[in-house]
Amino acid sequence: MIRVGIVGAGIWGRMHARAYAQNPLVELVAICDLDLHRAHELAGKYGASQVFRSIDAMLELPLDGISVVTPDNAHTEIVIKAARKGIHVLVEKPLATTLEECHAMIEAAETAGVYLMVDWHNRWNPPFYYAWKSIQAGELGDVRYIYHRLSDTTYVPTQMLPWASQSSVMWFLGSHALDTTCWLMGKKPTQVFCQKRKGVLTKLGVDTPDLYITQVSFEGGALAVIENAWILPQESPTLIDHKCEILGEKGAIYLDPTHHRMYAQYSAQTSRGFPRPAYPDMIITPEIYEKQMGFAVESIAHFVDCIKNHTPPLATGQDGLLNTRLILAAEQSAETGLAVTLD
């Protein structure tokens, strides 16, 4: 059995707990969280035998892997300590909010010989995986342009994330969109130009930008435009608006993972949007007969398989480093009004 622990018992920490608890290869051993009541609640529900408030105490256990599911700026110390104990690490995106922290985590994992995987779960998102396969097979020829939109309703920054003012839609969603776009493009990014706007969320009591529009240039002249917003109306039929258009020399692919209308319900219960949207999630984290399904489970299962089979993960610390570099370049561009050339 692969023995794992989870650091962070919040919304997505619960997702990791469900994924591990139903995986026959895994023993969920421990939950660590600053809120012991929340940690005990999660451990009790999913069968973890031990609960900790201290990461140092948890890392004294004989663990094979841990999930780090803490806020964006609280990954580095945990990852480095786990790596030095010889424990493989799955860390939520972004890897870190500074390049120095990314380098430190990568170095710690490489020195210890453990895996450092970033949970870029859209690489397991079926429509995006099919698009990636088609690109890899050469069916589109040379990819010249990608448009990628990934946005949320105001529910996320105003109700779901109590720490939204300490983050941004760029770190929360832009990180996913940038990683998926680079993965699909398969080329080195060379330049970033970004604009952001602020005002709507500030009036709602959340001091963070409303939206970012980011243009990324790649080697060979390819372009990508990435749109991320946190101000879709609460009444929207789905919590997430996710779209992608890929144009190549020989063809095009259009993706709509959220407004696919596999299921649409119009009633009093769905008129106010999430958590009862008209178009409920069918592919990210649906539950079927109380079992957690969806591609978000698959990326976590991949981490387990990597430990079991001694195979490197498909989403690495180096991918996390590139992602943080792109986000920091986008922020610099948005502040200065100038394009940022990447080294």
C-alpha positions as CSV (number, residue, x, y, z in Angstrom):
1,M,0.0,0.0,0.0
2,I,1.1,3.6,-0.8
3,R,0.9,5.5,2.5
4,V,0.0,9.1,2.1
5,G,-0.8,12.2,4.1
6,I,-2.6,15.5,3.2
7,V,-1.6,19.0,4.3
8,G,-4.6,21.3,4.1
9,A,-8.1,20.2,4.9
10,G,-10.0,22.9,2.9
11,I,-12.2,22.5,-0.2
12,W,-9.6,20.9,-2.4
13,G,-8.0,19.0,0.5
14,R,-11.3,17.2,0.8
15,M,-11.1,16.4,-2.9
16,H,-7.7,14.8,-2.4
17,A,-9.0,12.9,0.7
18,R,-11.9,11.4,-1.3
19,A,-9.6,10.5,-4.2
20,Y,-7.1,8.7,-1.9
21,A,-9.8,7.0,0.2
22,Q,-11.3,5.3,-2.8
23,N,-8.0,4.3,-4.4
24,P,-7.3,0.6,-3.5
25,L,-3.6,1.2,-3.8
26,V,-3.6,3.9,-1.0
27,E,-3.7,4.0,2.8
28,L,-4.7,7.5,3.8
29,V,-2.7,7.8,7.0
30,A,-2.8,11.4,8.2
31,I,-4.4,14.9,7.8
32,C,-2.5,18.0,8.8
33,D,-4.2,21.4,9.2
34,L,-3.9,24.5,11.4
35,D,-7.6,24.0,12.2
36,L,-7.6,20.8,14.2
37,H,-11.4,20.5,14.2
38,R,-11.4,20.6,10.4
39,A,-8.6,18.1,10.2
40,H,-10.4,15.7,12.6
41,E,-13.6,16.0,10.6
42,L,-11.9,15.2,7.3
43,A,-9.9,12.3,8.9
44,G,-13.0,10.8,10.4
45,K,-14.9,10.9,7.1
46,Y,-12.2,9.4,5.0
47,G,-10.5,7.0,7.4
48,A,-7.2,8.7,8.2
49,S,-5.9,7.4,11.5
50,Q,-3.9,10.4,12.6
51,V,-4.4,14.1,12.7
52,F,-1.7,16.8,13.2
53,R,-1.4,20.6,13.5
54,S,2.4,20.4,13.0
55,I,3.9,19.4,9.6
56,D,7.1,18.4,11.4
57,A,5.2,15.9,13.5
58,M,3.3,14.4,10.5
59,L,6.5,14.0,8.5
60,E,7.9,11.7,11.2
61,L,5.5,9.1,10.0
62,P,6.6,6.5,7.5
63,L,4.9,8.1,4.5
64,D,5.4,7.4,0.8
65,G,3.8,10.6,-0.5
66,I,1.9,13.7,0.6
67,S,-0.5,16.2,-1.0
68,V,0.2,19.8,-0.3
69,V,-3.2,21.6,-0.6
70,T,-2.5,24.9,1.2
71,P,-2.8,28.5,-0.1
72,D,-0.5,29.6,-2.9
73,N,2.1,31.2,-0.7
74,A,2.3,28.3,1.8
75,H,3.8,25.5,-0.2
76,T,7.6,25.9,0.0
77,E,8.5,25.0,3.5
78,I,6.2,21.9,3.5
79,V,7.5,20.6,0.2
80,I,11.2,21.0,1.1
81,K,10.7,19.3,4.5
82,A,8.9,16.4,2.9
83,A,11.5,16.0,0.2
84,R,14.3,15.9,2.8
85,K,12.4,13.1,4.5
86,G,12.4,11.1,1.3
87,I,8.7,11.7,0.7
88,H,7.2,12.2,-2.8
89,V,5.1,15.4,-3.1
90,L,2.0,16.3,-5.1
91,V,1.5,20.1,-4.7
92,E,-1.4,22.1,-5.8
93,K,-0.9,24.9,-8.4
94,P,0.9,27.2,-8.5
95,L,4.1,25.6,-7.4
96,A,5.1,28.9,-5.7
97,T,4.7,32.6,-6.1
98,T,8.4,33.4,-6.4
99,L,11.1,31.9,-8.7
100,E,13.4,31.5,-5.7
101,E,10.9,29.3,-3.9
102,C,10.3,27.2,-7.1
103,H,14.1,26.6,-7.5
104,A,14.4,25.7,-3.8
105,M,11.7,23.1,-4.0
106,I,13.0,21.6,-7.3
107,E,16.5,21.4,-5.9
108,A,15.3,19.7,-2.7
109,A,13.3,17.1,-4.6
110,E,16.2,16.4,-7.0
111,T,18.7,16.1,-4.2
112,A,16.5,13.7,-2.3
113,G,15.6,11.7,-5.4
114,V,11.8,12.1,-4.9
115,Y,9.1,13.1,-7.3
116,L,7.7,16.7,-7.2
117,M,4.4,16.8,-9.2
118,V,2.3,19.9,-9.7
119,D,-1.4,19.1,-9.9
120,W,-2.1,20.5,-13.4
121,H,-5.2,18.3,-13.6
122,N,-6.4,19.8,-16.9
123,R,-3.8,17.6,-18.6
124,W,-6.3,14.8,-17.7
125,N,-9.3,16.8,-18.8
126,P,-10.8,14.6,-21.6
127,P,-11.4,17.3,-24.3
128,F,-7.9,18.8,-23.7
129,Y,-6.3,15.4,-23.7
130,Y,-7.9,14.6,-27.0
131,A,-6.8,17.9,-28.4
132,W,-3.2,17.2,-27.2
133,K,-3.3,13.8,-28.9
134,S,-4.4,15.3,-32.2
135,I,-1.7,17.9,-32.0
136,Q,0.9,15.3,-31.2
137,A,-0.2,13.2,-34.1
138,G,0.3,16.1,-36.5
139,E,-3.4,16.4,-37.4
140,L,-3.4,20.2,-37.1
141,G,0.1,20.7,-38.5
142,D,2.0,23.5,-36.9
143,V,-0.1,25.2,-34.2
144,R,-0.2,28.9,-34.8
145,Y,-2.8,30.3,-32.3
146,I,-4.6,29.3,-29.1
147,Y,-7.3,31.2,-27.4
148,H,-8.0,30.0,-23.9
149,R,-10.7,31.3,-21.6
150,L,-11.0,30.1,-18.0
151,S,-13.1,32.3,-15.7
152,D,-15.4,32.0,-12.6
153,T,-18.5,33.6,-11.3
154,T,-18.2,36.1,-8.4
155,Y,-19.1,33.2,-6.1
156,V,-15.5,32.0,-6.0
157,P,-13.7,35.2,-4.8
158,T,-16.6,36.4,-2.6
159,Q,-17.8,33.2,-1.0
160,M,-15.6,30.2,-1.8
161,L,-12.2,31.5,-1.1
162,P,-11.7,33.4,2.2
163,W,-8.1,34.3,1.1
164,A,-9.1,35.7,-2.4
165,S,-7.8,39.2,-1.5
166,Q,-4.3,37.7,-0.9
167,S,-4.4,36.0,-4.3
168,S,-5.8,36.8,-7.8
169,V,-7.6,35.1,-10.6
170,M,-4.3,35.0,-12.4
171,W,-2.8,32.7,-9.7
172,F,-6.0,30.8,-9.2
173,L,-7.1,30.2,-12.8
174,G,-4.5,31.8,-15.0
175,S,-2.0,29.3,-13.7
176,H,-4.1,26.4,-15.0
177,A,-4.8,28.2,-18.4
178,L,-1.1,29.1,-18.9
179,D,0.1,25.5,-18.1
180,T,-2.5,23.9,-20.4
181,T,-1.8,26.3,-23.2
182,C,2.0,25.7,-23.0
183,W,1.4,22.0,-22.9
184,L,-0.8,22.1,-26.0
185,M,1.5,24.5,-27.8
186,G,4.6,22.4,-27.2
187,K,6.9,25.4,-27.8
188,K,9.0,27.7,-25.7
189,P,7.3,30.9,-24.7
190,T,9.3,34.0,-25.5
191,Q,7.3,37.1,-24.6
192,V,4.4,38.0,-22.4
193,F,2.1,41.1,-22.6
194,C,-0.8,41.5,-20.2
195,Q,-3.4,43.9,-19.1
196,K,-5.6,43.7,-16.0
197,R,-8.5,45.6,-14.6
198,K,-9.9,46.2,-11.1
199,G,-13.0,47.7,-9.6
200,V,-15.9,45.3,-9.5
201,L,-14.6,43.0,-6.8
202,T,-13.2,45.9,-4.8
203,K,-16.8,47.2,-4.5
204,L,-17.8,43.7,-3.3
205,G,-15.2,43.9,-0.5
206,V,-12.5,41.7,-2.2
207,D,-9.3,43.7,-3.0
208,T,-8.1,41.8,-6.0
209,P,-8.1,42.3,-9.8
210,D,-11.3,41.5,-11.8
211,L,-9.7,40.1,-14.9
212,Y,-6.5,39.6,-16.9
213,I,-6.0,39.4,-20.6
214,T,-2.6,37.8,-21.4
215,Q,-0.8,37.4,-24.8
216,V,2.0,34.9,-24.9
217,S,4.4,34.7,-27.9
218,F,6.1,31.4,-28.6
219,E,9.2,30.3,-30.6
220,G,8.3,30.1,-34.3
221,G,5.8,33.0,-34.1
222,A,2.8,31.2,-32.6
223,L,0.5,33.2,-30.3
224,A,-1.8,32.6,-27.4
225,V,-4.4,34.8,-25.8
226,I,-5.5,33.8,-22.4
227,E,-8.6,35.4,-20.6
228,N,-9.2,35.0,-16.9
229,A,-11.9,36.7,-14.9
230,W,-13.5,36.4,-11.5
231,I,-16.6,38.6,-12.3
232,L,-19.0,36.4,-14.2
233,P,-22.4,37.0,-12.7
234,Q,-23.5,34.8,-9.9
235,E,-26.6,33.8,-11.9
236,S,-24.5,32.2,-14.7
237,P,-25.6,28.7,-15.6
238,T,-22.2,27.3,-14.6
239,L,-19.6,28.2,-12.0
240,I,-16.8,28.0,-14.5
241,D,-16.6,29.3,-18.1
242,H,-14.0,27.2,-19.9
243,K,-13.4,27.6,-23.7
244,C,-10.5,26.9,-26.0
245,E,-9.8,27.4,-29.7
246,I,-6.7,25.9,-31.4
247,L,-5.8,26.9,-34.9
248,G,-3.1,25.0,-36.9
249,E,-1.8,24.9,-40.4
250,K,-4.1,22.0,-41.3
251,G,-7.1,22.2,-39.0
252,A,-8.7,23.6,-35.9
253,I,-10.1,22.3,-32.6
254,Y,-12.8,24.0,-30.5
255,L,-13.3,23.0,-26.9
256,D,-16.2,23.8,-24.5
257,P,-15.9,21.7,-21.4
258,T,-18.4,23.7,-19.3
259,H,-21.3,24.8,-21.5
260,H,-21.7,21.4,-23.3
261,R,-25.3,21.0,-22.2
262,M,-25.0,17.3,-21.4
263,Y,-27.4,18.3,-18.6
264,A,-29.4,21.5,-18.2
265,Q,-32.0,22.1,-15.5
266,Y,-34.1,25.2,-15.4
267,S,-36.1,25.5,-12.1
268,A,-36.4,27.6,-9.0
269,Q,-33.5,25.6,-7.5
270,T,-31.1,26.5,-10.4
271,S,-32.1,30.1,-10.9
272,R,-29.5,31.6,-8.7
273,G,-26.4,29.8,-10.0
274,F,-23.8,27.8,-8.1
275,P,-24.0,25.7,-5.9
276,R,-27.1,24.6,-8.0
277,P,-26.2,25.8,-11.5
278,A,-28.3,25.1,-14.5
279,Y,-25.3,23.3,-16.1
280,P,-23.8,21.2,-13.2
281,D,-20.2,19.9,-13.4
282,M,-20.1,16.6,-15.3
283,I,-16.3,16.0,-15.8
284,I,-14.2,17.7,-13.2
285,T,-15.5,16.4,-9.8
286,P,-18.9,14.7,-10.3
287,E,-20.1,12.2,-7.7
288,I,-21.8,9.1,-8.9
289,Y,-23.4,6.9,-6.3
290,E,-21.3,8.6,-3.7
291,K,-18.1,7.8,-5.5
292,Q,-15.8,10.6,-6.6
293,M,-15.4,10.7,-10.4
294,G,-13.9,13.1,-12.8
295,F,-10.5,14.1,-14.2
296,A,-9.5,15.8,-11.0
297,V,-9.3,12.3,-9.5
298,E,-7.2,11.0,-12.4
299,S,-4.3,13.4,-11.8
300,I,-4.2,12.3,-8.1
301,A,-4.3,8.7,-9.2
302,H,-1.4,9.4,-11.5
303,F,0.7,10.6,-8.6
304,V,0.0,7.3,-6.8
305,D,0.9,5.3,-9.9
306,C,4.2,7.2,-10.2
307,I,5.1,6.2,-6.7
308,K,4.0,2.6,-7.2
309,N,5.7,2.1,-10.6
310,H,8.8,4.3,-10.0
311,T,7.9,6.5,-13.0
312,P,8.3,10.3,-13.2
313,P,5.1,12.3,-13.2
314,L,3.7,14.0,-16.3
315,A,3.6,17.4,-14.6
316,T,6.8,18.3,-12.9
317,G,8.4,21.0,-10.8
318,Q,10.0,22.4,-13.9
319,D,6.6,22.9,-15.4
320,G,5.7,24.7,-12.2
321,L,8.8,26.9,-12.5
322,L,7.9,27.9,-16.0
323,N,4.3,28.7,-14.9
324,T,5.4,31.0,-12.1
325,R,7.8,32.7,-14.5
326,L,5.0,33.4,-16.9
327,I,2.6,34.7,-14.2
328,L,5.3,37.0,-12.8
329,A,6.0,38.3,-16.3
330,A,2.3,38.9,-16.8
331,E,2.1,40.9,-13.6
332,Q,5.1,42.9,-14.5
333,S,3.7,43.6,-18.0
334,A,0.3,44.6,-16.5
335,E,2.0,47.1,-14.1
336,T,4.4,48.7,-16.6
337,G,2.3,48.5,-19.8
338,L,5.2,46.9,-21.6
339,A,5.8,43.4,-23.0
340,V,8.2,41.2,-21.0
341,T,10.8,39.2,-22.9
342,L,11.6,35.8,-21.3
343,D,15.1,34.5,-20.9
